[in-house]
Amino acid sequence: MKKSFIYLILILGSIVFVYPFIWMLSASLSPESAISDLVLFPPSVSLNNYSQVLDKIPAARSLLNSLFVSFVITAGVIIFGSMVGYALSHLEFKGKKTLFFIIIFTMTLPFQLTLIPQYILMVKFQWVDTYLALIVPYFLNGLSIIMFNQYFKSIPVDLIDAARIDGCSEFSILFRILWPNSLPAIVTVGIITFMTSWNEVLWPIIVIRDEHLMTMPQLITLFAVGGRAESQLGVKLAAAAMLAFPVIVAYAFFQKYFIQSMASSGMKE
């Protein structure tokens, strides 16, 4: 009975979380006149809302922009975050603990606090309306460093010492020894980074004005609130479904590694 009750609670919780997305997808496939009925299954299925989105905005180009920016940021965060995490976990140098606490402190600072100085830098570098403004500021973040640091601590030191005795450099140890043994951490950092960069709206709105360089969240936000959707709820929901789909697919493929890493990467001294 206890186990059945737990499963019942989990099922009810899942329905509460999943239902809004299912309704959004259903409404995006419904005629505009039928959306107000709030039914889960539309009376007729139509792709008209999606075709209107594609006709009114360059959604395909913005999708490619978002994929490019998100994948480059994700790759950079994994590479540089793992390098810093390895240095903090298995290398000895003066000020290591102080540096670690500084990294933790930077995570407490709100993004809005550094928004203006960061934008001034983009203007000085002449990176406004370029991919560099979207990518470079996100190449390193504290969460990836901490996650790699904690995961690398779980790898036996004897394995690293044996690699050093065999003549491996620190880069070889990281990329040839630690990376193959840290797949859950890499996937977790990759998913979190991809979702965060994919959903970013405020920063792209500030640094990108050229419509052909806009990311999908930025373009859809301007489309929904800027009047181009012409108050059509079905078109807005179709745009939102198009925006959410890539993240859902990515998580569906890598959820096993994500859950495994989150369950095993406890904080260690």
C-alpha positions in Angstrom: 0.0 0.0 0.0 2.8 2.4 0.8 4.5 1.8 -2.5 1.2 2.2 -4.4 0.6 5.5 -2.6 4.0 6.8 -3.5 3.5 5.9 -7.2 0.1 7.6 -7.1 1.7 10.8 -5.8 4.4 10.6 -8.4 1.9 10.1 -11.2 -0.3 13.0 -10.0 2.8 15.2 -9.8 3.9 14.2 -13.3 0.4 15.1 -14.7 0.5 18.5 -13.0 3.9 19.3 -14.6 3.4 17.7 -18.0 -0.2 18.8 -18.6 0.5 22.5 -19.5 3.0 21.5 -22.2 0.7 18.8 -23.6 -2.1 21.4 -23.8 0.2 23.9 -25.4 1.1 21.4 -28.1 -2.5 20.5 -28.6 -3.6 24.1 -28.8 -0.9 24.9 -31.3 -2.4 22.3 -33.6 -5.9 23.5 -33.1 -7.8 26.2 -35.1 -7.7 29.6 -33.4 -11.5 29.5 -32.6 -11.1 26.2 -30.7 -8.3 27.2 -28.4 -10.6 29.0 -25.9 -12.4 25.7 -25.3 -9.4 24.4 -23.3 -9.8 20.9 -24.6 -6.9 18.5 -24.5 -7.6 16.9 -27.9 -8.3 19.4 -30.7 -11.4 18.8 -32.8 -9.2 19.0 -35.9 -5.5 19.0 -36.4 -3.9 21.7 -38.5 -0.4 23.0 -39.0 -1.6 26.4 -40.0 -0.2 28.0 -36.9 3.3 26.6 -37.6 3.2 27.7 -41.2 2.2 31.2 -40.1 5.2 31.4 -37.8 7.6 30.3 -40.6 6.0 32.8 -42.9 6.3 35.8 -40.5 9.8 35.3 -39.1 13.0 33.6 -40.2 12.5 30.8 -37.7 14.8 28.4 -39.6 17.7 30.8 -39.6 17.2 31.6 -35.9 17.1 27.9 -35.1 20.4 27.4 -36.8 21.8 30.5 -35.0 20.6 29.0 -31.6 22.0 25.6 -32.4 25.4 27.0 -33.4 25.7 29.4 -30.4 24.5 26.8 -27.9 26.7 24.0 -29.2 29.8 26.3 -29.3 29.1 27.5 -25.8 28.5 24.0 -24.5 31.8 22.7 -26.0 33.7 25.7 -24.6 32.2 25.3 -21.1 33.0 21.5 -21.1 36.6 22.1 -22.2 37.5 25.1 -20.1 35.4 24.0 -17.1 37.0 20.6 -17.0 40.5 22.2 -17.2 39.8 24.4 -14.2 38.1 21.7 -12.3 41.0 19.3 -12.9 43.5 22.0 -11.7 41.4 22.6 -8.5 40.9 18.9 -7.8 44.3 17.3 -8.5 47.0 20.0 -8.8 48.6 21.8 -5.9 49.3 25.5 -6.2 49.3 28.5 -3.9 45.9 30.1 -3.4 43.9 27.1 -4.7 41.3 27.2 -1.9 41.0 31.0 -2.2 40.4 30.7 -5.9 37.7 28.0 -5.3 35.8 30.2 -2.9 36.1 33.2 -5.3 34.5 31.0 -8.0 31.7 30.1 -5.6 31.2 33.7 -4.7 30.8 34.7 -8.4 27.9 32.3 -8.6 26.0 34.5 -6.0 26.3 37.6 -8.1 23.1 38.4 -10.2 23.6 38.6 -13.9 22.1 42.1 -13.9 25.0 43.4 -11.8 27.6 42.7 -14.6 25.2 43.5 -17.5 26.3 47.1 -18.1 30.1 46.5 -17.7 29.8 43.5 -20.0 27.9 45.4 -22.6 30.5 48.2 -22.5 33.2 45.6 -23.2 31.3 44.3 -26.2 31.1 47.8 -27.6 34.8 48.4 -27.0 35.7 45.1 -28.7 33.2 45.9 -31.5 31.5 42.6 -31.0 27.9 44.0 -31.0 25.9 42.3 -33.7 28.3 39.4 -33.9 28.3 35.8 -32.7 31.3 36.6 -30.5 29.0 38.7 -28.2 26.7 35.8 -27.8 29.4 33.1 -27.2 32.5 34.5 -25.5 30.9 35.8 -22.3 29.5 32.3 -21.6 32.6 30.3 -22.2 33.2 29.7 -18.5 30.9 29.4 -15.6 31.2 28.5 -11.9 28.7 25.7 -11.9 30.7 23.7 -14.5 33.9 24.2 -12.6 32.4 23.0 -9.3 30.7 20.0 -10.9 33.9 18.9 -12.6 36.0 19.5 -9.5 33.7 17.4 -7.3 33.5 14.6 -9.9 37.2 14.4 -10.6 37.8 14.0 -6.8 35.9 10.7 -7.0 38.5 9.3 -9.5 41.3 7.5 -7.7 44.6 9.5 -7.4 46.5 6.3 -8.1 45.2 6.3 -11.7 46.5 9.8 -12.2 49.8 9.1 -10.6 50.3 6.0 -12.9 49.6 8.2 -15.9 52.2 10.7 -14.8 54.7 7.9 -14.3 54.0 6.7 -17.8 54.9 10.2 -19.1 51.5 11.7 -19.7 51.2 15.4 -19.6 48.5 17.1 -17.5 46.4 17.7 -20.7 46.7 14.0 -21.7 45.6 13.0 -18.2 42.6 15.3 -18.5 41.5 14.4 -22.0 42.6 10.8 -22.2 42.2 9.5 -18.6 39.6 11.7 -16.8 37.2 12.5 -19.7 36.4 8.8 -20.5 35.8 8.2 -16.8 33.6 11.3 -16.3 31.0 10.9 -19.0 28.0 11.5 -16.6 29.6 14.8 -15.4 30.3 15.9 -19.0 26.8 15.1 -20.1 25.3 16.8 -17.1 27.3 20.0 -17.6 26.5 19.8 -21.3 22.8 19.5 -20.8 22.6 22.3 -18.2 24.8 24.6 -20.4 22.9 23.8 -23.5 19.5 24.5 -21.9 20.8 27.7 -20.2 22.3 29.1 -23.4 19.4 28.0 -25.5 16.8 29.8 -23.2 18.9 33.0 -22.9 16.8 36.0 -24.0 17.9 39.2 -22.2 21.6 39.3 -23.3 20.9 38.5 -27.0 18.3 41.3 -27.0 20.9 43.7 -25.8 23.8 42.8 -28.1 22.0 41.6 -31.3 19.9 43.9 -33.5 20.3 42.2 -36.8 17.4 39.8 -37.4 19.6 37.3 -39.3 21.8 36.9 -36.2 19.0 36.6 -33.6 18.7 33.4 -31.7 15.4 31.6 -31.6 14.3 32.6 -28.1 15.1 36.2 -28.8 13.3 36.2 -32.2 10.2 34.4 -30.8 10.1 36.8 -27.8 10.1 39.8 -30.0 7.6 38.1 -32.3 5.2 37.3 -29.4 5.4 40.6 -27.6 6.2 42.9 -30.5 2.9 42.7 -32.3 3.9 40.5 -35.3 1.9 37.6 -34.0 -1.2 39.9 -34.4 -2.7 38.7 -31.0 -3.1 35.1 -32.4 -2.7 32.8 -29.4 -2.3 29.7 -31.6 0.6 31.2 -33.5 2.3 32.2 -30.2 1.8 28.7 -28.8 3.2 27.2 -32.0 6.3 29.4 -31.7 6.7 28.4 -28.1 6.4 24.7 -29.0 9.1 25.1 -31.7 11.3 26.7 -29.1 10.9 24.0 -26.5 11.3 21.0 -28.8 15.1 20.9 -29.1 15.7 21.0 -25.4 13.2 18.3 -24.7 14.8 16.1 -27.4 18.3 16.7 -25.9 17.2 15.9 -22.4 15.3 12.7 -23.6 18.5 11.3 -25.1 20.8 12.1 -22.2 18.5 11.9 -19.1 20.2 8.7 -17.9 23.6 10.3 -17.6 22.1 13.5 -16.2 20.3 11.7 -13.3 23.4 9.5 -12.7 25.7 12.4 -12.4 23.4 14.5 -10.2 23.0 11.5 -7.9 26.7 10.7 -7.6 28.5 14.1 -7.6 28.2 15.0 -3.9 30.3 17.8 -2.5 33.6 16.6 -1.1 36.4 18.3 0.8 
